[in-house]
Amino acid sequence: MFSDMTRELPSIGWAGFLDTEALTQSFLALILATFLGAVIAFHPTTARTVDTRAEAELPKVLIMYALVGAVVGEIVLEYGMVVGFVIFGLGGLMRFRTDAASTRDTGRLIMVTLVGLIAGLNLPHFAVISTAFAWLLIYVFDGHPVCELQVHEIPKGKVKEAAEAYRNLLTQLGCTVISEDKGFSKSRLTYVVRAPRNKTQKQLTASLCEEIPPEIRGEIDWEIE
């Protein structure tokens, strides 16, 4: 049955590059999916409850999955449900046989697999558009990585003063402080921040070590997904 259905699949190939109407529709579908995904991902009530790095990264992941959904929809629309079974099989393979480090990496893995599938289905125009669109999203999102900064071994009784100093300096360095947690009993501070595009972790660490006064300075640990 599947062999008969496969023979009915259309072959578009490089001629698709000349079909400006199809290219425009595909591009608009990707934009619409990204926009609608962002509407949900950046819901105003979500920002008020973010206190971990994973929660701060979640909107990016949701938008990437919205893009993945749009790409799948375009493929199924073009080739029918047969390819839908193929995508379902690939999803199961990646779910149980691939060890991705994070949900962000899983989204990229699925996107790369779909791009390869699109190219193999002789839809080079859509493969190029999807790749360019995904590349742009990754550049925008990961240009400001979300990091977790832990400051421990703060001098006893200096947690409140240290928290103000670290928060002000992080802001001056171009970081956006998403959440702050003070551990008075353990003399520890934990910040979830969005780092600036023009500074590396090494540069931020050097500034924090040099500009925070020794009497309130602690030891620094970074966690970046």
C-alpha positions in Angstrom: 0.0 0.0 0.0 2.7 2.4 1.0 4.7 1.8 -2.2 1.7 2.7 -4.3 1.2 5.9 -2.3 4.9 6.8 -2.5 4.8 6.6 -6.3 2.1 9.3 -6.2 4.4 11.8 -4.4 5.1 14.9 -6.5 8.6 15.8 -7.6 9.2 19.5 -7.4 13.0 19.7 -7.3 15.0 22.8 -8.2 12.1 24.2 -10.2 10.6 25.2 -6.9 13.1 28.0 -6.6 11.3 29.7 -9.5 7.9 29.4 -7.9 7.8 32.7 -6.0 4.2 32.2 -4.9 5.1 28.9 -3.1 8.2 30.4 -1.6 6.3 33.4 -0.3 3.6 31.2 1.2 6.2 28.9 2.9 8.1 31.9 4.3 4.9 33.5 5.6 3.9 30.2 7.3 7.2 30.2 9.1 6.9 33.8 10.2 3.3 33.2 11.4 4.2 30.1 13.4 7.1 32.0 15.0 5.0 35.0 15.9 2.2 32.9 17.4 4.6 30.8 19.3 6.2 33.9 20.7 2.8 35.2 21.7 2.3 32.2 24.0 6.0 31.8 25.0 6.3 35.4 26.2 2.9 35.6 28.0 3.1 38.4 30.6 2.2 36.1 33.4 5.2 33.8 32.6 7.8 36.4 33.3 6.6 36.9 36.8 7.2 33.3 37.8 10.7 32.7 36.2 13.3 31.9 38.8 15.5 29.2 37.2 17.7 29.1 34.1 15.5 26.4 32.5 12.4 28.5 32.9 14.1 31.5 31.4 15.2 29.4 28.4 11.7 27.9 27.9 10.3 30.6 25.6 13.1 30.1 23.1 12.4 26.4 23.1 8.7 26.9 22.6 9.3 29.2 19.6 11.7 26.7 18.0 9.1 23.9 18.4 6.5 26.2 16.8 8.9 26.5 13.9 9.3 22.8 13.8 5.5 22.3 13.7 5.2 24.7 10.8 7.9 22.9 8.8 6.2 19.6 9.5 2.9 21.0 8.3 4.4 22.3 5.1 5.9 18.9 4.4 2.7 17.0 5.0 0.7 19.6 3.0 3.1 19.0 0.1 3.5 15.3 0.2 0.6 13.9 2.2 0.2 11.7 5.2 2.8 9.1 4.0 5.6 11.5 5.0 3.8 12.1 8.3 4.4 8.5 9.2 8.1 8.9 8.3 8.3 12.0 10.6 6.6 10.1 13.4 9.1 7.3 13.0 12.0 9.8 13.1 10.6 11.4 16.2 10.4 8.1 18.0 14.0 7.3 17.0 15.3 10.6 18.3 13.2 10.3 21.5 14.5 7.0 22.5 17.9 6.6 20.8 19.4 10.1 21.0 20.8 11.7 24.1 20.4 15.4 23.7 21.9 17.6 26.5 18.8 19.9 26.8 15.4 20.7 25.3 17.1 23.4 23.3 19.5 20.9 21.7 16.5 18.5 21.1 14.7 21.3 19.2 17.8 21.9 17.0 18.2 18.1 16.5 14.6 17.8 15.2 15.0 20.9 13.0 18.2 19.6 11.4 16.6 16.2 10.8 13.6 17.9 9.1 15.9 20.0 6.9 17.6 16.8 5.8 14.2 15.2 5.2 13.1 18.2 3.1 16.2 18.1 1.0 15.8 14.4 0.5 12.2 15.0 -0.6 13.5 17.2 -3.4 12.3 20.5 -1.9 15.5 22.4 -1.9 13.8 25.8 -1.9 12.0 25.0 1.3 15.1 23.4 2.8 17.1 26.6 2.3 14.3 28.8 3.7 13.9 26.6 6.8 17.6 26.5 7.4 18.0 30.3 7.0 15.0 31.0 9.3 16.2 28.5 12.0 19.8 30.0 11.8 18.4 33.5 12.3 16.3 32.4 15.3 19.3 30.7 16.9 21.5 33.8 16.3 18.9 36.1 17.9 18.2 33.8 20.9 21.7 32.5 21.7 23.3 35.9 21.2 22.1 36.7 24.7 22.6 33.4 26.6 20.8 32.8 29.9 23.3 32.0 32.6 23.1 31.1 36.3 25.6 32.9 38.5 26.3 31.5 42.0 28.3 33.6 44.5 29.2 31.6 47.6 31.5 32.0 50.6 30.4 35.6 51.0 31.8 37.1 54.2 29.5 36.6 57.2 26.8 39.3 57.6 27.6 40.8 54.2 25.0 39.0 52.0 22.6 41.9 51.6 25.3 44.4 50.9 27.0 41.9 48.4 23.7 41.3 46.7 23.2 44.9 45.9 26.8 45.3 44.7 26.6 42.3 42.4 23.2 43.2 41.0 24.3 46.8 40.2 27.5 45.6 38.6 25.8 43.0 36.5 23.4 45.7 35.2 26.3 48.0 34.4 28.0 45.2 32.5 24.9 44.9 30.3 23.4 41.8 31.9 19.6 41.6 32.4 18.9 40.2 35.9 16.0 37.8 35.6 15.9 36.5 39.1 17.9 36.8 42.4 17.9 34.5 45.3 19.7 35.3 48.6 20.8 32.5 50.9 21.6 34.2 54.2 22.2 31.0 56.1 24.6 29.7 53.6 26.1 33.1 52.6 25.3 32.5 49.0 23.7 34.5 46.1 22.1 33.0 43.0 21.4 35.1 39.9 19.7 34.1 36.7 20.9 36.6 34.1 20.7 37.2 30.4 24.3 37.9 29.3 25.1 40.7 26.7 26.2 39.7 23.2 29.4 41.6 23.3 30.9 40.1 26.5 32.2 36.6 27.2 31.9 34.7 30.4 35.6 35.3 31.0 35.2 39.0 30.7 32.2 39.1 33.0 34.1 37.0 35.6 37.1 39.3 35.5 35.0 42.4 36.0 33.1 40.8 38.9 36.3 39.8 40.6 38.0 43.2 40.1 35.2 45.6 40.8 33.5 44.0 43.8 35.2 45.2 47.0 37.1 42.4 48.8 35.2 42.8 52.0 31.9 41.6 50.3 33.3 39.5 47.5 32.5 35.8 47.2 33.6 32.9 45.0 31.9 32.7 41.6 30.5 29.7 39.7 28.7 29.9 36.3 26.2 27.5 34.8 25.4 28.0 31.1 23.3 25.6 29.1 
